[in-house]
Amino acid sequence: MEKWNSLAAFGSVPSKSKEAGMKGLEVLAEEVQNIARADVLKLMADEGKAAKAFEDFAAAPDESIDFVARMSGVPEHQFPVYRAMVRREENEYSSKIAELSGTLQTGDVILVTGKKFKSKALVAAQTPFYSKARASHAAMVHANVVCIDANMGIGVKHHTIAEVLSNVEDNWRIIRFNTVTDEHRERMLLRSAYYLQQPYSIRPINGAGAKCSYCSELVNKIYRDSGVRSIKVSKGVMVNPCHFDRLADKGEVCQDITESVRPFAPFFREYKEMIAMQAHAMVAGLKLNRYRDKQRKELLAEAQAQAKAGNLPHETLVKLAQGIQNLESKMNFRFWDSIPR
């Protein structure tokens, strides 16, 4: 109750606390969004109710469907395509998505070079490690059109394939490691989620960061955690995008699948917003999982503080901790900052 009381009193924050106030608004917005996500996912979990909801939406008038399209960020000139997709009528977007199916697989590594000077400088800085370095950034396909990467100022986050390939040079490429099996991909699905929201940091020491990531290191950690040896670097050398460049150029342990994806580049650009909307279901589900994970951590921390202050019996704390641990053991997704088992 205290949490909601403090949020209710938020409007009286003094002007000198404006920055803290904005942070409070962000937290409140995230709480509201997660409540909405929980309701939607609960509905989708019931196949009968989900099918009925989709049928009702498809039968809605154009104006109602257009409103949802606008709220989802779909450009107005694509409203007719969106309506056709909702009503399962023939349309370019659905046809292209069906054609794209299976082209991208979990674990595919995307190597790009940004157009800004900073990106060019990053490529130049890698030439001592590989003279033919050309990538300034590495990302990985998490599932279908959803990718995962680590960016400065953002950290580890999901982006769609359309977003990863926007504002980059045309020399981008995508590689697939030969030894990756379906079992490896199943692990990659979990390990990719594990690193979500890690802060971005380039560690100038050997070894992977446990509580931070940068682009190529993130990809390498996911591969390592999934039981696949992707790259080998000398002691004291950081994992850089150029190490993946070298493997791509040699073609011994991976295959270049760029030309099977490149024909879809115009589609990615044209339907960037609709692709993001399609990816939202998966991204929202994982965000909700992280939110619930955070709630459990905060609950345990508060209980420990209350027990230490003498306001909570030790037996109650133990019972609560055991309940949380039991719940944690049943979770499919674990995160880098989850409660230790």
N, C-alpha and C positions, 0 to 999 in steps of 0.2 A: 504494500500500500504506500510505503514511503516513496518508492520510485515514482508512482503516479502523482503523489502530492508534490514532489519536487518538480515534476514536469508541468503540473498545472500552475505552479508559481513562477514558471519560467518568464512570463511576460513582464515581471517586475525587475528583471536583471538590469543593474545599473549600466550606463553607457560605457564605463571603463571596462566592463566585462563583456563587451560586444563580441570579441573573438570567441570567448567561452560560450556566449549565447548562441552564436552561429553553430558551434560544435554541438550544442544541445539540440538545436533544431535538426541537425543532420541525424543525430541519434534517434530523435522522435520519428523522423521521416522513415528511417530504416526499420524501426519497430512497426510502424503502420504498414510498410511494404511487406514485411515478413508475415504479419497477420493475414494480409491479402494473399500472399503466396501459399500460406498454409491452407486457406479456404479453397483456393483453386486446385491445389494438389490433392486435397482430400476429395474434392469432387471428381477429379480425373482418376483417382484410385478405384472409384466405383464405376465399372465399365458401363453398366446400365444407365446410371445418371449422366455419365460423361457423354454417351451416345445421344441421349435425349437432349442434353444441353447443346451439342453440336447441331442436331436436327433443328432445334428451335432457332438457333442463331442463323442457320442457312435459310430458314423460312422468313427471317426478318426482312423488313423493307430495305431498299437500297440505302436510305438515309441513315439507318441504324448501323448497317455494316460499314458504311463510309465513316461514320463517327469513330468506330473502333479502329479502323485503318488509320485515321488521322491521329488518334491518340497513341497508336503504335509507331508513329513516325513515317508511315508510308506516304510517299509523294502523291499529290492529288491526281496526277496524270496516270497513276497506276491503280487507282481505285477500281476501275473495271476488271483488272487482272485479279485484284484481291477478292472482289465479289465472286468472280468465277471460281477461284480457288476454294473459297468457303463453301460454295454450292457444288463443288466437285464437278464443275463443267470444264471442258477443255480450255487450257490456257498455256501461255508460253512459260510462265514460271514453274508450274507443276511439271510440265514436260521436261524442262531443263534439269530440275531437281531429280527427276526419275533417271534421266540420262547420266547425271553426275554420280548417282548411287554406286558405291563400291570403288569409285576412282580414287578417293582419299581413304586412307586407313589409319587407325590409331597407331601412333608411333612415327608416322611420316614426318621428316624434318624439313622445315622450310627455311631457306637461306636467302636473305634479302639485303639490299644495299639502299639505305635511305638517300634522299635527294639533297639533304642539308649538308653544309660544310662539315658539321660535327661527325656525320656518318662517314664522309670521305676521309676525315682525319683518323677515325677508328680503323678504317681499312689500312691506311698507311702505317699505322702503329703496329699492325700485325705482320707486316712483311718480314721482319727479322725471324719470325717463326715459320712463315711460309711465303715465299716470294710471289706466288700467284693468288694471294689472298684477295677476295673480292666481296665477301659478305660482312656487313656491319652488325647484323642481328640474326639471331636464330630463334625459331618458334617451333612448336610441335603440334601435330593434329591430335586433339584429345578424343573427339568422336564426331564423325560426319563433317559438318562445316564448322565445328567449334574447335578452336585452337587455344593453346595455353602458352604464355610467354612471360618474361620478366622485363619491365621497363623502368628506367630511372624516373623517380617521382611518383610511380604508380605501384610498383611491386609486381607480384605474381597475380595475373588476372586472365580471364577468358577474353578472347577476341575471335570474331568470325574470320574465315579465310578471306572474305572480302576486305575486312579491315586490315589484316596482316599485309595484304598485297596492294593496299592503297598508298599512294605517295612514296613509292619506291621505284628504283631504276628497273628497266625492263629485263635486266639480266638475272632476275630471281630464278631460283630452281628448288625443286623438291626431290629429296632422296628417300629411299626405303631400304632399310638394312635387310640383308638376305637371311639372317638367322632368326629374325623375329617371327614367332609362331602365334597362333590364336591364343594360346595360353599366356604368352608374354603380353599380348594386347589386353587381355583381361586384367592382368596386374597393372599395366600402364594406366588403365582407366581409373583405378583406385589411387595409384601413386601420383598421378597428375592432380587429382583432387586434393591429395594430402598437402601439397605445397601452396594451395590457394591463399592469397593475402599475405604471403611472406614479404617482408620489406626488401627493397632492392639494395644490394650492396656488392661491390667488387672487392673481394678479399685478396689482397696481394700476398697470399701465402698458399702453400700447397695444401690440398684437401678441400672438400666441399663444405660450404657453410651450413650449419645445422639450423640456424634461425634467420638466414638471409639467402638471397639468390640473385644471380644475374643471368642473362639470356642463355648463353651456351652452357653454363654450369647447370642451370635448371634442367635442360634437356639431358645432359649427361647423368645427372642424379636420378632422373626418372628411369633412364635406361639401366643404370646400375642397380636401383632398387627392384627392378623387374627381372633381374637376372640376365641382362644382355650387356655384353662388353661392346660399347660403341666406339670409344676412342681411348688411346693410351698416350699419356703425356709424361714427360720426364719430371722427376722430382723438382719441386719449386716452380714449375711452369703452370700458369693458369690455363684453364680450358677456354679456348677462344673460338669464335665462329670459323676462323681460318683452319682449325683442325678438322672441322666438318668439310670445309672447302677441299682440303687435301684428299680426304676420303672420297669425295664426290668426283674429283679429277682422276683418281686412280681407278675407281670403279671395281675394286676387288671385293669389298665387303658390303657394298650397297649398289643399288641401281638407281639411275636418274629417271624419274617418272614425270619430269617437267612437261614434256610434250603431250602427255595424256591429259594434263590439267590445263595447259595454256589456252586451248580453244574455249575454255569456260571463262577466261579473264573478262571479256566484254559483258558476260552475264553477271559476274560478280560486281562489276562497276554499276551496271544498270539497276540491279535489284539488291543493292547493299542493305537497304533498310528492311526489305522483306526477309532477307536471309537472317538479319539480326533478330527479327521478330520470331522466326522459326527456331532460332537457337535459344530463345528466351526460356523455354520450358526446362531445358537441361540446366542452364545457368541458374535459373531461379530455384530449382530444386536443391542444387549444391549450396547456394547462398542460405537457404533455409536450414540445411543441415549444419552449416557453420554457425548460424545464429543460435540454434538449439544447443550446439556444443558450447558456445560462449555462455549461454544461460546456465548450463550445468556447472561450469567453472565458477561463475560468479556466485551461484547458490552455495557451493561448497566453501568458497573463500569467506563468504559472509558468515556461514555457520561456524567455521573455524575461529573467526574473529570473535563471535558471540560467546563461544565456548571458552576462549582465552580470557575474555572479560568476566567470565563467571555468570553469564546470562543464559547459558544453554548447558544442560547436563551432558556430561561426556558420553553417556550411553546413547543419547539422542544423536549426537554428532556421529558416533560410530555407525548407528543404524542408517543415518542419512548417507554417509560415505559409502557404505556397503550397497545401498540401493542405487546410488549413482554408478558405482563400479559395475554392478550387475547390468545396468542399462547400457553402459559403455561397451561391455563385452559383446553385446548383441548388435552393435552398430556396424553397418557395412563400410561406412566412410569414417576414417580417422584423419586428423589434421595435425600439422607440425606442432601446434600449440595446444593440443587436446590434453585432458587430464591423463597423466601416466597410468598405465594399467599395472 
